[in-house]
Amino acid sequence: MSNKEILNHSLVPKFEIMSKEDIELFLKEKGLTKKELPILKELDPVVPLINAKIGDVVKITRKSVFVGTYLYYRVVE
């Protein structure tokens, strides 16, 4: 299985780099700044797989049998 194929595995959450417009809207909606978001380290194995760069905000969609779908947001540092 190649690294890119790993992202399609059923147990791996969906990772998406957010657009600048979506980031601004999200931060405004939540009353947050980028510095207040949790960190996704640049050394995390998923960062190069999704072509994320330092400063990008990544939306992570996870599935749960208990709560359905839930979202996490992380800034790459």
N, C-alpha and C positions, 0 to 999 in steps of 0.2 A: 504494500500500500504506500503510495507516494504521500509526501507531506500535505499537498493540496487536497488529496482525497480524505485525509484525516478530518478536515473541516466539514465533510459531508457525513461523518459518522453520526448515528442517532444520539449518542451520548455527549456529543460536543455541541455547546451552544452556538448560536449564529452570531457572528461578529460583523459589524458594519461600521465603516468610517462615516461619520456624520458630515453633512455639508455645512459650510459656514453659516448659511441662513438657518438651518435646523438647530445648530448649536446656539445661535443668538436667541432664537425663539424659546428653546428649552431652558436656557439659563434665565431668561427674563421671566418665563412662566413659573419657575421654581424659586426665583429670588436668590440665585446663586452666582458665583463667579467661577471661572475655569479652575482657579487655584483651590477651590473648595471641593472639587471632585476627587474621588479616589484615584489612585495612580495605577496605570498598567505599565509596568517597567518595559523599557525599550528592549531589554534582554529576554522578555517573555517569548517563547517559541512561536506564538501566534502572530506577533507583530510583523515579522517579515513575510509571513504567509498571506497576510491581507494588505501588504504594502503600506502599513501605517508608518507615520513619521512622528517625531517629537512634536508635541503640541496638538496632534489630532485627538479628537474625542471619538471614542468607540462606543457604539451602542451594542450591548450584549443581550440577546434574547434567549432566555432559558425556559425550558418546559418543566412543569412540575405536576405530578399526579394529584397533588393537594390543592394547588392554587391556579392551575392552568399555566398561562404564560406570564412571565414577569420580566422586567427590564432592569438592566444595570447600565450605568454610564461610567466610563473611565477615561482619563486623559493620559496620553502616552508621554512618559518622561524617561 
